[in-house]
Amino acid sequence: MEQYNCNLQNQLQVNNRPLEIYLFFDPFCTECWSLTPLIKKLQLEYGDYFTLKYVLCGQLAALNNKRRFDFANYPRLKKTSEKSTIPLQVSSGFDQDTLTPHLAAISIKAAELQGKRAGTRFITRLQELFFVENADITDINIILQCAQYVELDMDEFISDIYSASAAKAFQCDLKISSEMEITEMPSLVFFNENIEDEGLKVTGLYSYRIYVQILSELLEGYPSPSEIPSLEIFLTKNPIIAVNDLALIYDKPVKQMEQQMKKLQLQQKVKKIRAKNGIFWKYIAHSI
C-alpha cells in the first residue's frame, strides 16, 4: 500500500482531515447497500475527521450483461461514441445499439469526474434505482435518467462515459482493489496521517459503535461528534430511506421513527413506497 500512502498524504494535507477511508463496494451488492446508513451517520457525526473515497471492487460479474439502447433519444451520445477511443461492443444477436459491459461502473467514474459530491449523489441514486425501484442500472437509458435526476452536466457526462479518463479511473479502482487484496464486500480501509503506517482493513458489516471505536483508536482519542440535522433537513438530502435506517441514524426506536414518518405523511411531506426489498419512505415536500 506504500504507493497509495504518498497520494494519501497529499490528500489529507489538502483536506485538513486526519483520516482517509477507502470504501470498496459493488453497486449490486446487498451488503454494500446495507452499509449505506452506517456511512451516512458516520459522515454526519464525524465527517470533519475523514474523507471518503468510493472504490469499485473487481467482482462486478453482474455488469457483464450487454443492454440495448435507443440512440434516437440521445444523438449526442451516438456522436461521442463514434469518436471515442473506447468502442461500443458488438456481439452476435445484437446490432450497433449494443453497449459495453461494465457500463454502470464506467458511469460512476464518469459522474465522479464532475466532483466528489456529484459522484456520491450519482452512486446513491443508482443504488436507489436498483434496490428500491427495481430498475436495470446496466441500461444506458436508466443511467442517463439517473444523471439527470442528480443534476449532472449531461453533455459532459455523456462525453465522459466513453472517455479514456473514465475508463482509466475504473481500471485504477480494479487495480487498487486487487493490490489491497479486497476479496469481500463491503470493505473499508482506514489510513491515518502517518504514511509509514499500513491501512487498517475492515471487511464486512459491523455495528456502528465498532466504526466509531476504530476512528477513536486511529485518532488516539474519542472524537467529538457533530449534531445530526433535524429529520426534515436530513430527508431533503436523503429523500428515499427505510425507517430502520432512520432509527439507526437518530438512535431512536423503530416505532418512534415510524410515528414521525406517519406524521409527515399526514402533512403530505412523505409517501410510503413498497419495494421488493422492503418498505421505504420518500420525501416529496418542496420546502420545509
C-alpha positions in Angstrom: 0.0 0.0 0.0 3.1 2.3 0.0 2.3 3.9 -3.3 -1.2 4.9 -2.1 0.2 6.4 1.1 2.1 9.1 -0.8 -1.1 10.2 -2.5 -3.0 10.0 0.7 -0.6 12.3 2.5 -1.2 15.0 -0.2 -5.0 14.5 0.0 -5.0 14.7 3.8 -3.0 17.9 3.8 -5.3 19.5 1.3 -8.5 18.4 3.1 -7.0 19.1 6.5 -8.6 15.9 7.8 -6.5 13.3 9.7 -8.0 10.2 8.2 -8.8 8.8 4.7 -11.3 6.0 4.3 -11.5 3.8 1.1 -14.9 2.2 0.7 -14.7 -0.8 -1.6 -18.2 -1.6 -3.0 -20.3 -3.1 -5.7 -23.5 -1.2 -6.7 -25.3 -4.5 -7.0 -24.2 -5.8 -3.5 -26.9 -6.1 -0.9 -24.4 -5.8 2.0 -22.9 -2.7 0.4 -26.4 -1.2 0.3 -26.9 -2.2 4.0 -23.7 -0.3 4.9 -25.1 3.0 3.5 -26.9 4.3 6.6 -23.9 3.5 8.8 -21.7 5.5 6.4 -24.2 8.4 6.4 -24.3 8.5 10.2 -20.5 8.4 10.3 -20.3 11.3 7.9 -22.9 13.3 9.8 -21.2 12.9 13.2 -17.5 12.5 12.3 -17.2 13.8 8.7 -14.8 16.6 9.9 -12.3 13.9 10.7 -12.1 11.9 7.5 -12.5 12.0 3.8 -14.3 9.1 2.0 -13.3 7.6 -1.3 -15.5 5.1 -3.1 -13.6 2.4 -4.9 -15.4 -0.1 -7.3 -14.4 -3.6 -6.4 -13.2 -6.0 -9.1 -16.0 -8.6 -8.7 -18.7 -7.0 -10.8 -19.9 -10.1 -12.6 -23.5 -8.8 -12.8 -22.3 -6.0 -15.1 -21.4 -8.4 -17.9 -24.9 -8.3 -19.5 -25.0 -6.1 -22.5 -28.0 -3.9 -22.9 -29.8 -2.4 -25.9 -30.0 1.4 -26.2 -32.1 3.7 -28.3 -29.7 6.2 -29.8 -32.5 8.2 -31.4 -33.3 9.8 -28.0 -29.6 10.7 -27.4 -28.0 11.7 -30.7 -25.1 13.4 -28.8 -24.1 10.1 -27.3 -24.0 8.4 -30.7 -21.8 11.2 -32.0 -19.5 10.9 -29.0 -19.2 7.1 -29.1 -18.3 7.2 -32.8 -15.3 9.4 -31.9 -14.4 7.5 -28.7 -11.3 5.5 -28.2 -13.5 3.0 -26.3 -15.7 1.4 -29.0 -19.1 0.0 -28.4 -19.0 -3.7 -28.0 -20.9 -5.8 -30.6 -21.8 -9.4 -30.2 -23.9 -11.9 -32.2 -27.6 -11.3 -31.8 -27.1 -7.6 -31.2 -26.6 -4.6 -33.6 -24.7 -1.4 -33.1 -27.1 -0.4 -30.3 -25.4 -2.9 -28.0 -23.4 -1.3 -25.2 -20.1 -2.1 -23.5 -20.2 -4.3 -20.4 -19.3 -2.6 -17.1 -21.4 0.4 -18.2 -22.8 1.0 -14.7 -19.3 1.0 -13.3 -17.9 3.3 -16.0 -20.9 5.7 -15.5 -20.0 6.0 -11.8 -16.4 7.1 -12.7 -17.8 9.5 -15.3 -20.0 11.1 -12.7 -17.1 11.4 -10.3 -15.2 13.5 -12.9 -17.7 16.2 -12.1 -16.6 16.2 -8.5 -16.7 14.0 -5.4 -20.2 15.3 -4.3 -21.6 14.7 -7.8 -20.2 11.2 -7.8 -21.7 10.4 -4.4 -25.1 11.7 -5.4 -24.9 9.6 -8.5 -23.9 6.4 -6.6 -26.7 6.9 -4.1 -29.4 7.4 -6.7 -28.1 4.5 -8.8 -28.5 2.2 -5.8 -31.9 3.6 -5.0 -33.0 2.7 -8.6 -31.6 -0.8 -8.2 -32.7 -1.7 -4.7 -35.9 0.4 -4.3 -37.3 0.8 -7.8 -36.0 -2.5 -9.2 -34.6 -0.7 -12.3 -32.0 -2.2 -14.6 -29.0 0.0 -13.9 -26.9 -1.6 -16.7 -29.4 0.1 -19.1 -27.9 3.3 -20.5 -31.4 4.9 -20.5 -31.7 4.3 -16.8 -28.2 5.6 -16.3 -28.9 8.8 -18.1 -32.1 9.3 -16.2 -30.0 8.9 -13.0 -27.6 11.5 -14.2 -30.4 14.0 -15.0 -32.0 13.3 -11.6 -28.9 14.3 -9.7 -28.4 17.3 -12.0 -25.1 16.4 -13.6 -23.9 18.3 -16.6 -25.4 16.0 -19.2 -23.2 17.0 -22.2 -20.1 16.5 -20.0 -21.4 13.2 -18.5 -22.3 11.7 -21.9 -18.9 12.6 -23.3 -17.1 11.2 -20.2 -18.9 7.9 -20.3 -16.9 6.9 -23.4 -13.7 8.9 -22.5 -10.3 7.4 -21.7 -10.4 9.3 -18.3 -13.4 7.3 -17.0 -12.0 4.0 -18.3 -8.7 4.7 -16.7 -10.4 5.6 -13.4 -12.3 2.3 -13.4 -9.2 0.3 -14.2 -7.4 2.2 -11.4 -10.2 1.1 -9.0 -9.8 -2.5 -10.1 -6.1 -2.3 -9.6 -6.4 -0.9 -6.1 -8.9 -3.5 -5.0 -6.6 -6.2 -6.4 -3.4 -4.9 -4.8 -5.1 -4.3 -1.5 -6.4 -7.9 -1.7 -10.1 -7.0 -1.4 -11.9 -10.3 -1.6 -15.2 -9.5 0.3 -17.6 -6.6 0.0 -18.1 -4.2 1.6 -14.6 -3.5 2.8 -13.3 -0.3 4.4 -9.6 0.6 4.6 -8.6 3.3 7.1 -5.5 5.4 6.6 -4.0 8.0 9.0 -1.6 10.9 8.5 1.5 8.7 9.1 2.4 7.4 5.7 4.6 4.8 7.3 1.5 3.0 8.7 -0.3 0.4 6.8 -4.0 0.9 6.2 -6.4 -0.8 8.6 -8.8 -3.1 6.6 -12.3 -3.8 8.0 -14.2 -6.4 6.0 -18.0 -7.0 6.2 -20.7 -5.3 8.3 -20.4 -4.3 11.9 -22.4 -2.3 14.4 -22.0 1.5 14.3 -20.1 1.7 17.5 -17.3 -0.5 16.0 -16.6 2.1 13.3 -16.6 4.9 15.9 -14.2 2.8 18.0 -11.9 2.4 15.0 -11.9 6.2 14.4 -11.2 6.8 18.1 -8.2 4.4 18.0 -6.7 5.9 14.9 -7.2 9.4 16.2 -5.8 8.4 19.6 -8.9 9.7 21.4 -12.6 9.9 21.2 -13.6 12.4 18.5 -16.3 14.9 19.3 -19.5 14.1 17.2 -21.3 16.8 15.3 -25.0 17.3 15.8 -27.2 15.4 13.4 -29.6 17.7 11.5 -33.3 17.6 12.0 -35.3 14.9 10.3 -36.8 17.1 7.6 -33.4 18.6 6.7 -31.9 15.2 6.5 -34.8 14.0 4.2 -34.3 16.8 1.8 -30.8 15.5 1.1 -31.7 11.8 1.5 -35.2 11.6 0.1 -35.5 7.8 -0.1 -34.8 5.8 3.0 -36.1 3.0 5.2 -37.4 3.6 8.7 -34.9 1.1 10.2 -32.1 3.2 8.7 -33.6 6.4 10.2 -33.8 4.7 13.6 -30.1 3.8 13.3 -29.1 7.4 12.3 -31.2 9.1 15.0 -30.6 6.4 17.8 -34.4 6.0 18.3 -36.7 3.0 18.4 -38.1 2.0 15.0 -41.7 2.5 16.2 -40.9 6.1 17.2 -39.4 6.8 13.8 -42.4 5.2 12.2 -44.7 7.5 14.1 -42.7 10.6 13.0 -42.8 9.5 9.3 -46.6 8.9 9.6 -47.0 12.5 10.9 -45.1 13.8 7.9 -47.2 11.6 5.7 -50.4 13.3 7.1 -48.7 16.6 6.2 -48.2 15.2 2.7 -44.5 15.6 3.0 -43.6 12.0 2.6 -45.1 8.9 1.0 -44.6 5.2 1.5 -43.0 3.1 -1.2 -43.4 -0.7 -1.2 -40.5 -2.3 -3.0 -39.3 -5.9 -3.3 -36.5 -5.1 -0.8 -38.9 -3.7 1.8 -40.8 -0.5 2.6 -39.2 2.9 2.1 -40.3 6.4 2.7 -39.9 9.1 0.0 -39.7 12.8 0.9 -41.9 14.8 -1.5 -42.2 18.3 0.1 -40.8 21.1 -2.0 -39.9 23.2 1.1 -39.6 22.7 4.8 
